Amino acid sequence: MTAASLPTDTAPESARPSLPADLAALLATRIHQGQLAPGDRLPTERELAEAHGISRAVVREAIARLKSEGLVTSQQGKGVFVDPGARKNAFRIAAISPTDNQELEHILELMLAIESTAARYAAQRRTPDDLKRIRQGLVGMEYAVLNDKLGDDEDYAFHQAIVQATHNPHLVALNEYLESSVRHVIRSARRNTARMYAQRMADVQTEHQAIFQAISDGDAQAAGEAAERHLRNAALRLRLYNADDAP
């Protein structure tokens, strides 16, 4: 088998993967789409690092992610190969565009199911430390909004803390996968226009506060309903952002 080729210097710097998750997502998408077939050898660490302008440490971490997902295997002295059962057995969401409305709707439906379930379990299982971390994310977002910032990192910390409060390792792992593969796309869809709509950002924060309050009260039903309302409103806002950006 020969190493599958990747573009070397044709992509602009801003388009090159800069984090392990980015490179892992790129390679996983190529596996999923058949550009890297079962049994193909991946380019070497050096080749991937040079092709994408990243360090070999980043490449190693990206490959480790692919191994943990069952997409690739390593053979001592030979390299890293696409696992023969990768396309059949691995769950994978292909790369999506912020303007692909149909695919975004599907993703939001998936996230709605996951986050409403997570909120319900968090309300039932959260510890004082869990609640403290959720509150920290909420306060961080409030501070960001007051300072005319998007608060993407704080938003992630808030939702991550809720999922961690379920104490379900599979929900936590799935949440991390969604963060690396799709959440950042949804955030980017709002990033270009969110600063123009202070009221929309305030509405988001009100929804977050409702989720926190229900979890704090230990009200599983209210927590699930608040999370579902937040995701449904997020879908509506996403449609508005995309409509605003349309030519």
MIGUGU-153246 format. One record per residue: residue in one letter; chain; x, y, z of N, C-alpha, C in turn. Coordinates in steps of 0.2 Angstrom, whole numbers, plus 5000, padded with zeros to 4 digits. Each point is the difference from the previous one (the first is absolute). Example, Ala and Ser with C-alpha at 12.3 -4.5 7.8 and 13.67 -1.06 7.14 Angstrom:
% residues 2
residuo:cadena:n.u:n.v:n.w:ca.u:ca.v:ca.w:c.u:c.v:c.w
A:A:5066:4972:5039:4996:5006:5000:5004:5006:5000
S:A:4998:5005:4996:5004:5006:5001:4996:5005:5003
% end
This chain:
% residues 247
residuo:cadena:n.u:n.v:n.w:ca.u:ca.v:ca.w:c.u:c.v:c.w
M:A:5004:4994:5000:4996:5006:5000:5004:5006:5000
T:A:4998:5005:4997:5004:5007:5000:4996:5005:5004
A:A:5004:5005:5003:4997:5005:5004:4995:5004:4996
A:A:4995:5001:5002:4995:5005:4997:5003:5007:5000
S:A:4999:5003:4995:5003:5007:5000:4995:5005:5002
L:A:5003:5005:5004:4996:5006:5002:5003:5006:4997
P:A:4996:5005:4999:5003:5006:4997:5005:5003:5005
T:A:5005:5003:4997:5006:5002:5004:5000:5007:5001
D:A:5000:5005:4995:5001:5007:5001:4994:5004:4997
T:A:4995:4996:4997:4995:5003:4996:4995:5004:5005
A:A:4999:4998:5006:4995:5003:5004:5003:5006:5004
P:A:4996:5005:5001:5003:5006:5003:5001:4998:5007
E:A:5004:5004:5004:5002:4999:5007:4994:4999:5004
S:A:4995:5005:4999:4994:5000:5004:4996:4994:4999
A:A:5001:4996:4995:4996:4994:4999:5003:4994:5002
R:A:5006:5000:5002:5004:4994:5002:4998:4998:5007
P:A:5000:4994:5002:4998:4998:5007:5005:5002:5005
S:A:4998:5003:5005:5005:5002:5005:5000:4997:5007
L:A:4995:4995:5000:4999:4997:5007:4999:4992:4998
P:A:5001:4996:5005:4999:4993:4999:4993:4998:4997
A:A:4995:5003:5003:4993:4999:4998:4999:5001:4993
D:A:5003:5006:4998:4999:5002:4993:5003:4995:4995
L:A:5006:4998:5001:5003:4995:4996:4997:4993:5000
A:A:4998:4998:5006:4996:4994:5001:4994:5000:4996
A:A:4996:5006:5000:4994:5000:4997:5001:5000:4992
L:A:5005:5003:4998:5002:5000:4993:5001:4993:4997
L:A:5005:4997:5004:5001:4993:4998:4994:4995:5000
A:A:4996:5001:5006:4995:4996:5001:4995:5001:4994
T:A:4999:5006:4998:4995:5002:4995:5002:4996:4993
R:A:5007:5000:4999:5003:4997:4994:4999:4992:5000
I:A:5000:4998:5006:4999:4992:5001:4993:4999:4999
H:A:4995:5004:5003:4993:4999:4999:4998:5001:4993
Q:A:5003:5004:4996:4998:5001:4993:5004:4996:4995
G:A:5004:4996:5003:5004:4995:4995:5006:5002:4997
Q:A:5002:5007:5002:5006:5002:4997:5006:4997:5003
L:A:4999:4997:5006:5005:4996:5003:4996:4993:5001
A:A:5002:4995:4996:4997:4994:5000:5002:4995:5006
P:A:4996:4995:5002:5002:4995:5005:5007:4997:4997
G:A:5005:5000:5005:5006:4997:4998:5005:5005:4997
D:A:4998:5006:4999:5005:5005:4997:5005:5002:5006
R:A:5006:5002:4998:5004:5003:5005:5000:5007:5000
L:A:4999:5003:5006:5000:5007:5001:5007:5003:4998
P:A:5000:5006:4999:5007:5004:4999:5003:4999:5007
T:A:5007:5001:5000:5004:5000:5006:4998:5006:5004
E:A:5003:5000:5006:4999:5006:5005:5003:5006:4996
R:A:5006:4998:4998:5004:5006:4997:4996:5003:4994
E:A:4998:4995:4995:4996:5003:4995:4994:5004:5002
L:A:4996:4997:5005:4994:5004:5002:5002:5007:5003
A:A:5005:5000:5004:5002:5006:5003:5002:5005:4995
E:A:5004:4998:4995:5002:5004:4995:4995:5003:4995
A:A:4995:4995:4999:4995:5002:4995:4995:5005:5003
H:A:4999:5000:5007:4995:5004:5003:5003:5006:5004
G:A:5007:5000:5001:5003:5005:5003:4999:5000:5008
I:A:5000:4994:5002:4999:4998:5008:5006:4996:5002
S:A:5000:4999:5007:5005:4997:5003:4999:4992:5000
R:A:5005:4996:5001:4999:4993:5000:4996:4998:5006
A:A:5001:5004:5005:4996:4998:5006:4992:5001:4999
V:A:4998:5005:4996:4993:5000:4998:4998:4994:4996
V:A:5004:4998:4996:4999:4995:4995:4999:4993:5005
R:A:5004:4999:5004:5000:4994:5004:4993:5000:5004
E:A:4998:5006:5003:4994:5000:5004:4994:4999:4995
A:A:5000:5003:4994:4995:4998:4996:4999:4993:4998
I:A:5006:4997:4999:5000:4993:4998:4997:4996:5006
A:A:5002:5002:5006:4998:4996:5006:4992:5001:5001
R:A:4997:5006:4998:4993:5000:4999:4997:4995:4996
L:A:5003:5000:4994:4997:4995:4995:5001:4993:5002
K:A:5005:4998:5004:5001:4994:5002:4994:4998:5005
S:A:4999:5005:5005:4995:4999:5005:4993:4999:4997
E:A:4999:5003:4994:4993:4999:4997:5000:4994:4995
G:A:5005:4996:5000:5000:4994:4996:5001:5001:4993
L:A:5003:5006:4998:5000:5002:4992:5007:4998:4998
V:A:5005:4999:5004:5007:4999:4997:5003:4995:5005
T:A:5005:4996:4997:5004:4996:5005:5008:5001:4998
S:A:5004:4999:5004:5007:5001:4999:5004:4993:4999
Q:A:5004:4999:4996:5004:4994:4999:5008:5002:5001
Q:A:5003:4997:5005:5007:5001:5002:5004:5000:4994
G:A:5004:5006:4999:5004:5000:4994:4997:5001:4993
K:A:4994:5000:5000:4997:5001:4993:4996:5006:5000
G:A:4997:5003:5005:4996:5006:5000:4993:4999:5003
V:A:4996:5005:4998:4993:5000:5002:4995:4999:4994
F:A:4995:4995:5001:4996:4998:4995:4993:5001:5002
V:A:4996:5001:4995:4992:5001:5001:4998:4993:5002
D:A:4996:4999:5005:4998:4994:5002:4995:4997:4995
P:A:5000:4994:4999:4996:4997:4995:4992:5000:5001
G:A:4999:5001:5007:4992:5001:5001:4999:5007:5002
A:A:5004:5005:4999:4999:5006:5002:4993:5003:4997
R:A:4999:5000:4994:4994:5003:4997:4994:4996:5002
K:A:5000:4994:5002:4994:4996:5001:4998:5001:5008
N:A:5006:5001:5004:4998:4999:5007:5000:5007:5004
A:A:5003:5005:4997:5001:5006:5003:4995:5005:4999
F:A:4997:5003:5005:4995:5006:5000:5004:5006:4998
R:A:4998:5003:4995:5003:5006:4997:4996:5005:4997
I:A:5000:5007:5002:4997:5005:4997:5004:5003:4995
A:A:4999:5000:4993:5004:5003:4996:5000:5008:5001
A:A:5006:5003:4997:5000:5007:5001:4994:5004:4997
I:A:4998:5005:5003:4994:5003:4997:5002:5008:5000
S:A:4996:5003:4996:5001:5007:4999:4994:5004:5004
P:A:5002:5006:5003:4995:5004:5004:4994:5002:4995
T:A:5001:5000:4994:4994:5002:4995:4996:4994:4998
D:A:5002:4994:5002:4997:4993:4998:4994:5000:5005
N:A:4994:5003:4998:4995:5000:5005:4997:4994:5002
Q:A:4999:4995:4995:4997:4994:5001:5004:4996:5005
E:A:5007:4999:4999:5004:4997:5004:5000:5003:5007
L:A:5000:5006:5000:5000:5003:5007:4994:4999:5004
E:A:4994:4999:4996:4994:4999:5003:5001:4993:5003
H:A:5003:4995:4997:5001:4993:5002:5004:5000:5006
I:A:5005:5004:5000:5005:5000:5006:4997:5003:5006
L:A:4996:5005:4999:4996:5004:5005:4995:4995:5004
E:A:4997:4996:4995:4995:4995:5003:5004:4995:5005
L:A:5006:4998:4997:5004:4995:5004:5002:5003:5007
M:A:5003:5007:5000:5002:5003:5006:4994:5001:5004
L:A:4994:5001:4998:4994:5002:5004:4999:4993:5004
A:A:5000:4995:4997:4999:4993:5003:5005:4999:5006
I:A:5006:5002:4998:5006:4998:5005:5000:5005:5006
E:A:4999:5007:4998:5000:5005:5005:4994:5000:5005
S:A:4995:4999:4997:4994:4999:5005:5000:4994:5004
T:A:5003:4995:4998:5001:4994:5004:5005:5001:5005
A:A:5006:5004:4998:5005:5001:5005:4998:5005:5005
A:A:4996:5005:4999:4997:5004:5005:4996:4997:5005
R:A:4996:4995:4998:4996:4996:5004:5004:4996:5005
Y:A:5005:4997:4998:5004:4996:5004:5004:5004:5005
A:A:5002:5006:4997:5004:5004:5004:4996:5003:5006
A:A:4994:5001:4999:4996:5003:5005:4999:4995:5006
Q:A:5000:4993:4998:4999:4995:5004:5007:4998:5004
R:A:5005:5001:4997:5007:4997:5002:5005:5005:5002
R:A:4999:5006:4999:5005:5005:5001:5002:5001:5007
T:A:5007:5000:5001:5003:5001:5006:5001:5008:5002
P:A:5001:5002:5006:5002:5007:5001:5005:5003:4995
D:A:5006:4996:4999:5005:5002:4996:4998:5000:4992
D:A:4995:4996:4998:4997:5000:4993:4997:5007:5000
L:A:4996:5001:5005:4996:5006:4999:5004:5007:5000
K:A:5006:4999:5004:5004:5006:5000:5003:5001:4993
R:A:5002:4994:4997:5003:5001:4993:4995:5003:4995
I:A:4994:4997:5000:4994:5003:4996:4999:5007:5001
R:A:5000:5002:5006:4999:5007:5002:5006:5005:4997
Q:A:5006:4997:5001:5006:5004:4997:4999:5001:4993
G:A:4998:4995:4996:4999:5001:4993:4995:5005:4999
L:A:4994:5000:5003:4995:5005:5000:5003:5007:5001
V:A:5003:5001:5006:5003:5006:5001:5005:5003:4995
G:A:5004:4995:4998:5005:5002:4995:4996:5003:4993
M:A:4995:4997:4998:4996:5002:4994:4997:5007:5002
E:A:4997:5001:5006:4998:5006:5001:5005:5006:5000
Y:A:5006:4998:5002:5005:5005:5000:5002:5002:4993
A:A:5000:4994:4996:5002:5001:4993:4995:5004:4996
V:A:4994:4999:5001:4994:5004:4997:5001:5008:5002
L:A:5001:5001:5007:5001:5007:5002:5006:5003:4997
N:A:5005:4996:4998:5006:5003:4997:5000:5000:4992
D:A:4994:4999:4997:4999:4999:4993:5004:4995:4997
K:A:5001:4994:5003:5003:4994:4998:4995:4995:4998
L:A:5002:4995:4996:4996:4994:4999:4999:4995:5005
G:A:5006:4999:5004:5000:4996:5005:5000:4992:4998
D:A:5003:4999:4994:5000:4993:4998:5003:4995:5005
D:A:5005:5002:5002:5004:4995:5005:4995:4999:5006
E:A:4997:5005:5003:4996:5000:5006:4994:4996:4998
D:A:4997:5001:4994:4994:4996:4998:5002:4993:5000
Y:A:5006:4998:4997:5002:4993:5000:5000:4997:5007
A:A:5004:5004:5005:5001:4998:5007:4993:4999:5003
F:A:4995:5004:4999:4993:4999:5003:4997:4994:4998
H:A:5000:4998:4993:4997:4994:4998:5004:4994:5002
Q:A:5006:5001:5000:5005:4994:5002:4998:4998:5007
A:A:5000:5005:5004:4999:4999:5007:4993:4996:5002
I:A:4995:5002:4996:4994:4997:5000:5000:4993:4999
V:A:5004:4998:4994:5000:4993:4998:5004:4996:5005
Q:A:5006:5003:5003:5004:4997:5005:4996:4999:5006
A:A:4995:5004:5001:4996:4999:5006:4995:4994:5000
T:A:5000:4997:4994:4996:4994:4999:5003:4994:5003
H:A:5007:5000:5000:5005:4995:5002:4999:4994:4996
N:A:4998:5001:4994:4999:4995:4995:5006:5000:4995
P:A:5005:4996:5000:5006:5001:4996:4999:5000:4992
H:A:4994:4996:4998:4999:5000:4993:4997:5007:4998
L:A:4996:5003:5004:4997:5006:4998:5006:5005:5000
V:A:5005:5000:5004:5005:5004:5001:5004:4999:4993
A:A:5002:4994:4998:5004:4999:4994:4996:5002:4994
L:A:4994:4999:5000:4996:5002:4994:5000:5008:4999
N:A:4999:5003:5006:5000:5008:5000:5007:5002:4998
E:A:5005:4997:5002:5007:5002:4997:5001:4999:4993
Y:A:4997:4995:4997:5000:4999:4993:4996:5005:4996
L:A:4994:5002:5003:4996:5005:4997:5004:5007:5000
E:A:5003:5001:5005:5004:5006:5001:5005:5001:4994
S:A:5004:4994:4999:5005:5000:4996:4998:5000:4992
S:A:4994:4998:4999:4997:4999:4993:4995:5004:4998
V:A:4995:5002:5004:4995:5005:4998:4998:5006:5004
R:A:5002:5000:5006:4998:5006:5004:5003:5006:4997
H:A:5007:4999:4999:5003:5006:4998:4998:5003:4993
V:A:4996:4996:4996:4997:5002:4994:4994:5004:5001
I:A:4996:4998:5005:4994:5004:5002:5002:5006:5003
R:A:5006:5000:5004:5002:5007:5003:5002:5004:4994
S:A:5004:4998:4995:5002:5004:4995:4994:5003:4996
A:A:4995:4997:4999:4994:5002:4997:4997:5007:5003
R:A:5001:5000:5007:4998:5006:5003:5005:5005:5001
R:A:5006:4998:4999:5006:5005:5002:5000:5006:4996
N:A:4998:4999:4994:5001:5006:4995:4995:5005:5001
T:A:4994:4999:5003:4995:5004:5001:4998:5002:5007
A:A:5002:4996:5005:4997:5000:5007:5001:5007:5003
R:A:5006:5003:4998:5001:5006:5004:4995:5006:4998
M:A:4996:4998:4994:4996:5005:4998:4993:4999:5003
Y:A:4999:4995:5004:4994:4998:5003:5000:4999:5008
A:A:5001:5006:5003:5000:4999:5007:4994:4996:5004
Q:A:4994:5002:4997:4995:4996:5003:5000:4993:4999
R:A:5002:4998:4995:5001:4992:4999:5004:4997:5005
M:A:5006:5004:5001:5005:4997:5005:4997:5000:5007
A:A:4996:5005:5001:4997:5001:5007:4995:4994:5001
D:A:4996:4998:4994:4996:4995:5001:5003:4993:5001
V:A:5006:4999:4997:5004:4994:5001:5002:5000:5007
Q:A:5002:5005:5003:5002:5000:5007:4994:4998:5005
T:A:4994:5003:4998:4994:4999:5004:4998:4992:5000
E:A:5001:4997:4994:4999:4993:4999:5005:4996:5005
H:A:5006:5002:5000:5005:4997:5004:4998:5000:5007
Q:A:4998:5006:5002:4998:5001:5007:4995:4995:5002
A:A:4995:4999:4996:4994:4996:5001:5003:4993:5001
I:A:5004:4998:4996:5003:4993:5000:5004:4999:5007
F:A:5004:5005:5002:5003:5000:5006:4996:4999:5006
Q:A:4995:5004:5000:4995:5001:5006:4996:4993:5001
A:A:4998:4997:4994:4997:4994:5001:5005:4994:5002
I:A:5006:5000:4998:5005:4995:5002:5001:5002:5008
S:A:5001:5006:5002:5001:5002:5007:4994:4998:5004
D:A:4994:5000:4997:4994:4998:5004:4999:4992:5000
G:A:5004:4997:4996:4999:4993:5000:4994:4998:4996
D:A:4998:5004:4996:4993:4999:4996:5002:4997:4994
A:A:5000:4993:4999:5002:4997:4994:4996:5002:4994
Q:A:4993:5000:5001:4996:5002:4994:5001:5007:4998
A:A:5000:5005:5005:5001:5007:4998:5007:5001:4996
A:A:5005:4996:5003:5007:5000:4997:5000:4998:4992
G:A:4996:4994:4999:5000:4998:4993:4996:5004:4996
E:A:4995:5003:5002:4995:5005:4996:5004:5006:4999
A:A:5004:5003:5005:5004:5006:4999:5005:4998:4994
A:A:5004:4995:5001:5005:4998:4995:4997:4999:4993
E:A:4994:4997:5000:4997:4999:4993:4998:5007:4997
R:A:4997:5004:5004:4998:5007:4998:5006:5004:4998
H:A:5006:4999:5003:5006:5003:4998:5002:4998:4993
L:A:5000:4993:4999:5002:4998:4993:4996:5002:4995
R:A:4993:5000:5001:4995:5001:4995:5001:5008:4998
N:A:5001:5004:5005:5002:5007:4999:5006:5001:4996
A:A:5005:4996:5002:5007:5000:4996:4999:4999:4993
A:A:4995:4995:4998:4999:4998:4993:4997:5006:4997
L:A:4995:5003:5003:4997:5006:4997:5005:5006:4999
R:A:5004:5001:5005:5005:5005:4999:5005:4999:4995
L:A:5002:4993:4999:5004:4998:4995:4997:5002:4993
R:A:4994:4999:4999:4996:5001:4994:5001:5008:4999
L:A:4999:5004:5005:5000:5007:4999:5007:5002:4998
Y:A:5005:4997:5003:5007:5002:4999:5002:4999:4992
N:A:4997:4994:4998:5002:4998:4993:4996:5004:4995
A:A:4994:5002:5002:4996:5004:4996:5003:5007:5000
D:A:5003:5003:5005:5003:5006:5000:5006:5000:4996
D:A:5004:4994:5000:5006:5000:4996:4999:4998:4992
A:A:4994:4999:4999:4998:4998:4993:5001:5006:4995
P:A:5003:4999:4994:5000:5006:4996:4994:5002:4997
% end
